[in-house]
Amino acid sequence: MVERRRIDAGEAASLREGEGRALVVDGRPVAVWRVDGVLRAYAGACLHRGGPIAAGHVRDGVVTCPWHWWRYDLRTGSLVGAPAVRLAAYPVAEVDGRIVVEVPLQEPPSSAEGSIRERLLRRARSGSLAEARPGPSSVDPSPPPEVRS
């Protein structure tokens, strides 16, 4: 079970539809929105280059990062066009007129490693990308084994 910390994210009535609110919890950005009347909370840094997505423009439930225009569906946290890429989601509720977000005490490993760009750069610099790509030296010249059914 993941230990969580409850954070007061301000007055619920002051968060308008489609508006983002940025928080910093233990040095980590967190963002809260009201989308379709429902509160949503996600990691507040864009997975591309760490842009402040709470400051992005929201249209039809999709926020656009103000730095490089990556777009996330705020109903799911998924990157538009790549649903497997998701922002970390946090439980959020309205309690006595306040927005309360439950943020993990420790970020999951996938989010703590940095943006997708940073992870790919680290892998490329370590040589792990080159090893994963077949090259002339890794091609087996023998014919493939025969398959019998």
GIZIHU-V47873 format. One line per field, one symbol per residue. phi: phi as a letter, one per 20 degrees, with the letter a starting at -180 (. if undefined). A space follows every 50 residues. Layout:
phi=???
This chain:
phi=.efcdededofffeeegmeececcclndfccccdclmdfccbgedfffcn feffefedblmdedffecmfdcfffcneffnbffecffdcfbbeclmded dddgfcfggfeffofggffffffffenfffffefcgfdeeffffffddd
